[in-house]
């Protein structure tokens, strides 16, 4: 191996070891003006990173779908919480004594909360219906 001097400091061959691969020897035969900073030839640099890639995708190029079940539907978490809260309020309503002033006050409060839960469930169902209608309109436009 040659010692590094000012005359051969820029050559690749002077920087490699005897166990270099064939790629290093071909890179050293490429003139310095034809190489780009990253070591590729100027022809491959002009083609870009996808210059040698085939035009069609192979099975390795297609991403895998995410594992597990798909996420909950639109507003499903809200509905789950609303139904759980509604069941809890209905259970509490059965245990309230409406003959006492505190019991009648609590009963009216529970009924108000149940009405709010019903409104929220109705609103989520309307949102789902509107989304379904919009999806069907898109499908209809694509089909026609």
N, C-alpha and C positions, 0 to 999 in steps of 0.2 A: 504494500500500500504506500502511496506517495505521501510525503509530508505536506502539510498545508502551507503553501507559500502565497505570496500576493499574486502570482501568475495563475494559480489554479484554485483560488479560494472560492470562486463562484461556481465551479463545476460540481455536479452531483456525484461524479465518480470519486472525487477526492474525499467526500464526506461519508461514503458508504463503507461497510465492512466487507470482508471477503464472502460472507454468507448471504449477500443480498440476493433478492429474487430477480427473476427475469424482468419484472415490471420496472424495477429500478434501473436496469441496464437499458431498457427501451426508453425510459424517461431521459436518460443521459444522452441518448442519441438524438433526441428532439432538439432542434436549435432553440436557444434561449428566447429568441423573439417570437417563436411559435407557441411558447408556453405561457399560461396565465398564472396569476399569483398562487392559485390553489393547486398547481401541479398538472391540471388538465391541459390538453392541447387547445389551441385557439378554435379549432373546428368544433370540438365538443363544447367549448364554452359558448360559442355562438348558438349551438343547438339548445342550450339550456339544460336544466337537470332532467328533463323528460325527453331529450333528444334521441336516446336509444330505446325508449320504452315502446312497447307495442301499443297499437291503437285500441285493441279490445281488452276488456278486463278479464282476468282469470279468476278462478275460485278463491285464490289467496287475496285478491284485491277487494272482494266484497266483504264489508264489515259484518260481524255477527250481531244478531239482534240482542238486546239486553236480556239478561236472565230474569226469571221470576214472572209473576203475574203482572199484567198491566195495572197501572195506578187506578185509584178510585175515579169514578165518573164525576162529572161536573156537580159540585156541591154535595158530594156524598158524605164528606166529613161533617158538614153542617147538618145534614139530615140525621146522621148517626147521633150526634150530640143532641139534636132537637128531640128525637124519639126517646133517647135515654132520659132527658130532662122531663119530657112529657109523662113517661111512665112513673118517674119519681113523684111528680106533682099529683098524678092521679092516685097513687098509693097514699100520699099524705092527705089528699082530699077525703078519702074514705075514713080516715081516723079523726077528722075534725068534727067537733060537736057544734052544730050550727045554732043551738039554743042559747049559748053564752055569748056575750058581746065580743069577747076576744075571738071566739070560734067563728062567729059570723064575719068578723073583720078579716080573719085569716082565710076563710072560705072565699070571700070576694077577691082577695089578693091572689089566691091560687087560680081562680077562674080567669082573672086578668092575665096571669102568666101563661095559662093554657091557651088563651086566645092569641097571645103574641106568638107562641110556638106554632099554632095553626097557620097564622099569617106567614111566618117564615117558611114553613113547609110548602105552603101554596106558592110563595115567591120562587123557591128553588125549583119546584115543578114547572112553573111558567118559564123559567130560564132554560130548563132542559127542553121543554117543548119548542121554544123559539130557536134554540140551537139545532134541534132536529129538523125543524122547518127550513132553516138556512142551509143545512147540509143537503137536504132533499132538493132545494132549489139549485144548488151548485151541481148536483148530480144530473138534474133535469137539463140544465144548460149545457153540460158536457155531452149528454146523450143526444141532444138535438142539433 
